[in-house]
């Protein structure tokens, strides 16, 4: 079973994604902030990371940078409610950028493509 690390400070997003991605056959591990995410990234060795940008403490772009230094081959999907982060050079280290939506079809397709090609 492929393992996804979800990093998002919104617990309702975590519940929704856990339900949706478990139905797709993935094991979802979650973290509420950047520090917890880096710890779980090292300990759990996920196959893919879905990473929010705006979080308390360390933002997602800094978490992305540190994850890529630890293990550059793990795909990271940035997921934000804000379009303007697409223009931030810091987001370019991610493998994909998906704007959050109540319709998870785009995110699911991106995850499936990246996990299958990893």
Backbone as CSV, one residue per row, in Angstrom:
resi,resn,N_x,N_y,N_z,CA_x,CA_y,CA_z,C_x,C_y,C_z
1,UNK,0.846,-1.176,0.000,0.000,0.000,0.000,0.892,1.240,0.000
2,UNK,0.618,2.148,-0.930,1.389,3.392,-1.027,0.992,4.340,0.089
3,UNK,1.991,5.042,0.608,1.813,5.907,1.766,1.908,7.379,1.360
4,UNK,0.904,8.168,1.764,0.867,9.606,1.496,0.958,10.345,2.819
5,UNK,1.838,11.338,2.876,1.909,12.234,4.023,1.162,13.509,3.664
6,UNK,0.094,13.800,4.402,-0.670,15.028,4.210,-0.269,16.012,5.293
7,UNK,0.146,17.209,4.865,0.531,18.254,5.802,-0.434,19.418,5.610
8,UNK,-1.321,19.589,6.581,-2.320,20.658,6.514,-2.801,20.947,7.918
9,UNK,-2.898,22.224,8.270,-3.328,22.599,9.618,-4.849,22.606,9.770
10,UNK,-5.578,22.326,8.724,-7.037,22.290,8.760,-7.494,20.838,8.969
11,UNK,-8.044,20.561,10.137,-8.440,19.194,10.458,-9.574,18.680,9.580
12,UNK,-10.447,19.570,9.087,-11.520,19.115,8.198,-10.948,18.648,6.858
13,UNK,-9.915,19.322,6.382,-9.229,18.875,5.152,-8.604,17.507,5.405
14,UNK,-7.983,17.335,6.562,-7.370,16.046,6.874,-8.395,14.919,6.878
15,UNK,-9.561,15.166,7.473,-10.611,14.140,7.497,-11.100,13.808,6.094
16,UNK,-11.361,14.838,5.292,-11.827,14.635,3.926,-10.805,13.852,3.107
17,UNK,-9.542,14.275,3.144,-8.506,13.611,2.356,-8.283,12.179,2.832
18,UNK,-8.320,11.959,4.155,-8.131,10.604,4.674,-9.206,9.679,4.100
19,UNK,-10.455,10.135,4.123,-11.549,9.319,3.600,-11.390,9.080,2.099
20,UNK,-11.149,10.143,1.350,-11.064,10.043,-0.107,-9.869,9.193,-0.568
21,UNK,-8.716,9.407,0.034,-7.530,8.684,-0.425,-7.499,7.246,0.080
22,UNK,-8.118,6.962,1.234,-8.198,5.571,1.676,-9.109,4.783,0.743
23,UNK,-10.154,5.437,0.217,-11.021,4.783,-0.772,-10.263,4.463,-2.057
24,UNK,-9.206,5.236,-2.338,-8.381,5.000,-3.528,-7.290,3.955,-3.266
25,UNK,-7.210,3.466,-2.022,-6.248,2.422,-1.698,-4.921,2.916,-1.134
26,UNK,-4.869,4.152,-0.670,-3.644,4.715,-0.092,-3.744,4.756,1.423
27,UNK,-2.609,4.684,2.078,-2.522,4.909,3.516,-2.164,6.372,3.711
28,UNK,-2.988,7.112,4.430,-2.749,8.540,4.640,-2.254,8.772,6.058
29,UNK,-1.101,9.415,6.146,-0.520,9.841,7.415,-0.630,11.356,7.417
30,UNK,-0.943,11.953,8.568,-1.129,13.399,8.553,-0.261,14.101,9.586
31,UNK,0.000,15.381,9.277,0.739,16.269,10.164,0.053,17.625,10.121
32,UNK,0.018,18.304,11.269,-0.666,19.596,11.366,0.240,20.793,11.124
33,UNK,1.565,20.594,11.172,2.489,21.714,10.959,3.802,21.204,10.379
34,UNK,4.682,22.144,10.076,5.933,21.810,9.414,6.861,20.940,10.229
35,UNK,6.990,21.220,11.510,7.877,20.425,12.364,7.421,18.971,12.423
36,UNK,6.132,18.779,12.662,5.577,17.425,12.711,5.735,16.738,11.349
37,UNK,5.570,17.502,10.286,5.698,16.951,8.934,7.111,16.425,8.676
38,UNK,8.110,17.193,9.061,9.494,16.763,8.829,9.822,15.517,9.647
39,UNK,9.310,15.453,10.861,9.521,14.271,11.699,8.888,13.039,11.063
40,UNK,7.641,13.177,10.615,6.953,12.041,9.990,7.570,11.698,8.636
41,UNK,8.069,12.686,7.914,8.735,12.454,6.632,9.956,11.550,6.841
42,UNK,10.731,11.846,7.882,11.920,11.023,8.180,11.534,9.639,8.690
43,UNK,10.547,9.580,9.591,10.197,8.309,10.234,9.354,7.389,9.360
44,UNK,8.405,7.940,8.639,7.430,7.137,7.893,7.845,6.836,6.453
45,UNK,8.753,7.637,5.905,9.225,7.465,4.526,8.058,7.322,3.538
46,UNK,7.264,8.384,3.389,6.093,8.312,2.503,6.496,8.207,1.027
47,UNK,5.555,7.729,0.234,5.774,7.645,-1.215,5.472,8.972,-1.894
48,UNK,4.704,9.842,-1.225,4.310,11.129,-1.777,3.869,12.028,-0.624
49,UNK,4.024,13.353,-0.809,3.599,14.331,0.186,2.632,15.315,-0.462
50,UNK,1.520,15.582,0.226,0.613,16.670,-0.140,0.812,17.740,0.927
51,UNK,1.220,18.925,0.501,1.710,19.938,1.429,0.992,21.266,1.250
52,UNK,0.353,21.732,2.324,-0.261,23.058,2.343,0.850,24.099,2.438
53,UNK,0.577,25.324,2.018,1.589,26.381,2.078,1.419,27.232,3.327
54,UNK,0.219,27.726,3.564,0.009,28.612,4.714,-0.324,27.794,5.952
55,UNK,0.654,27.737,6.860,0.485,27.024,8.119,1.157,27.842,9.212
56,UNK,0.756,27.635,10.458,1.443,28.339,11.539,2.889,27.849,11.664
57,UNK,3.749,28.736,12.107,5.157,28.355,12.234,5.807,28.318,10.863
58,UNK,6.422,27.210,10.543,7.129,27.034,9.280,6.131,26.892,8.129
59,UNK,6.274,27.710,7.087,5.341,27.600,5.965,5.710,26.428,5.057
60,UNK,4.793,26.080,4.180,4.984,24.925,3.324,6.162,25.024,2.375
61,UNK,6.518,26.219,1.958,7.659,26.370,1.040,8.964,26.010,1.759
62,UNK,9.081,26.397,3.021,10.263,26.024,3.806,10.278,24.515,4.076
63,UNK,9.116,23.943,4.365,9.029,22.496,4.580,9.434,21.765,3.304
64,UNK,8.942,22.231,2.164,9.294,21.657,0.866,10.811,21.666,0.671
65,UNK,11.430,22.789,0.931,12.879,22.925,0.764,13.625,21.893,1.621
66,UNK,13.201,21.754,2.876,13.874,20.808,3.771,13.616,19.360,3.369
67,UNK,12.407,19.055,2.923,12.113,17.693,2.476,12.963,17.318,1.265
68,UNK,13.094,18.244,0.323,13.882,17.964,-0.881,15.361,17.791,-0.543
69,UNK,15.839,18.458,0.515,17.229,18.244,0.948,17.387,16.864,1.589
70,UNK,16.358,16.403,2.279,16.417,15.086,2.922,16.274,13.953,1.916
71,UNK,15.336,14.106,0.989,15.060,13.045,0.011,14.434,13.663,-1.228
72,UNK,15.258,13.978,-2.190,14.813,14.719,-3.373,13.877,13.924,-4.280
73,UNK,13.872,12.604,-4.169,13.082,11.800,-5.104,11.618,11.636,-4.697
74,UNK,11.261,11.966,-3.454,9.864,11.827,-3.027,9.048,12.963,-3.640
75,UNK,8.011,12.637,-4.428,7.197,13.688,-5.036,6.434,14.500,-3.981
76,UNK,6.418,15.818,-4.173,5.699,16.714,-3.281,4.707,17.526,-4.106
77,UNK,3.433,17.457,-3.704,2.372,18.230,-4.339,2.015,19.368,-3.401
78,UNK,2.234,20.597,-3.830,1.787,21.741,-3.053,0.304,21.935,-3.314
79,UNK,-0.442,22.134,-2.242,-1.882,22.310,-2.354,-2.253,23.527,-1.525
80,UNK,-2.741,24.546,-2.196,-3.069,25.788,-1.513,-4.379,26.344,-2.041
81,UNK,-5.046,27.117,-1.219,-6.273,27.781,-1.646,-5.966,29.033,-2.457
82,UNK,-4.695,29.394,-2.555,-4.293,30.653,-3.173,-3.539,30.425,-4.483
83,UNK,-4.042,31.009,-5.565,-3.414,30.897,-6.880,-2.069,31.610,-6.929
84,UNK,-1.940,32.719,-6.196,-0.755,33.569,-6.350,0.552,32.886,-5.961
85,UNK,0.496,31.810,-5.172,1.746,31.123,-4.816,2.383,30.432,-6.010
86,UNK,1.616,30.188,-7.061,2.191,29.566,-8.257,3.332,30.398,-8.833
87,UNK,3.298,31.698,-8.590,4.326,32.591,-9.127,5.555,32.681,-8.225
88,UNK,5.485,32.130,-7.029,6.602,32.170,-6.079,7.672,31.167,-6.518
89,UNK,8.887,31.622,-6.679,9.968,30.738,-7.119,10.172,29.554,-6.183
90,UNK,9.868,29.720,-4.904,10.028,28.644,-3.936,9.146,27.445,-4.221
91,UNK,8.036,27.651,-4.917,7.126,26.541,-5.215,7.623,25.682,-6.376
92,UNK,8.575,26.170,-7.109,9.043,25.448,-8.296,9.761,24.144,-7.959
93,UNK,10.183,23.975,-6.722,10.826,22.721,-6.317,9.807,21.597,-6.154
94,UNK,8.519,21.965,-6.114,7.485,20.933,-5.978,7.298,20.214,-7.309
95,UNK,6.705,19.040,-7.236,6.450,18.272,-8.445,5.152,18.703,-9.117
96,UNK,4.221,19.233,-8.330,2.952,19.747,-8.844,2.425,20.799,-7.889
97,UNK,1.543,21.631,-8.407,0.856,22.642,-7.603,-0.623,22.538,-7.938
98,UNK,-1.444,22.249,-6.934,-2.873,22.093,-7.146,-3.596,23.068,-6.218
99,UNK,-4.505,23.835,-6.782,-5.311,24.751,-5.986,-6.411,23.932,-5.300
100,UNK,-6.559,24.128,-3.983,-7.553,23.374,-3.214,-8.951,23.607,-3.767
101,UNK,-9.725,22.528,-3.744,-11.091,22.557,-4.227,-11.875,21.478,-3.494
102,UNK,-13.185,21.641,-3.430,-14.007,20.579,-2.848,-14.074,19.366,-3.781
103,UNK,-13.751,19.569,-5.045,-13.672,18.484,-6.021,-12.227,17.988,-6.035
104,UNK,-11.998,16.787,-5.539,-10.637,16.265,-5.415,-10.161,15.495,-6.639
105,UNK,-10.908,15.516,-7.736,-10.523,14.733,-8.905,-9.163,15.128,-9.457
106,UNK,-8.887,16.435,-9.551,-7.577,16.858,-10.072,-6.461,16.389,-9.145
107,UNK,-6.618,16.583,-7.846,-5.594,16.158,-6.894,-5.398,14.649,-6.935
108,UNK,-6.476,13.896,-7.002,-6.368,12.434,-7.075,-5.628,11.992,-8.336
109,UNK,-5.914,12.648,-9.447,-5.236,12.297,-10.704,-3.747,12.603,-10.627
110,UNK,-3.401,13.745,-10.048,-1.981,14.114,-9.884,-1.278,13.107,-8.977
111,UNK,-1.902,12.769,-7.867,-1.304,11.813,-6.936,-1.095,10.463,-7.617
112,UNK,-2.098,9.965,-8.308,-1.983,8.673,-8.991,-0.847,8.698,-10.016
113,UNK,-0.766,9.775,-10.781,0.292,9.874,-11.803,1.669,9.904,-11.168
114,UNK,1.840,10.701,-10.119,3.161,10.815,-9.487,3.573,9.561,-8.743
115,UNK,2.630,8.913,-8.073,2.968,7.675,-7.346,3.285,6.555,-8.321
116,UNK,2.537,6.469,-9.416,2.791,5.420,-10.398,4.115,5.600,-11.117
117,UNK,4.567,6.848,-11.257,5.827,7.085,-11.960,7.032,7.076,-11.017
118,UNK,6.775,6.997,-9.705,7.885,7.007,-8.733,8.541,5.656,-8.621
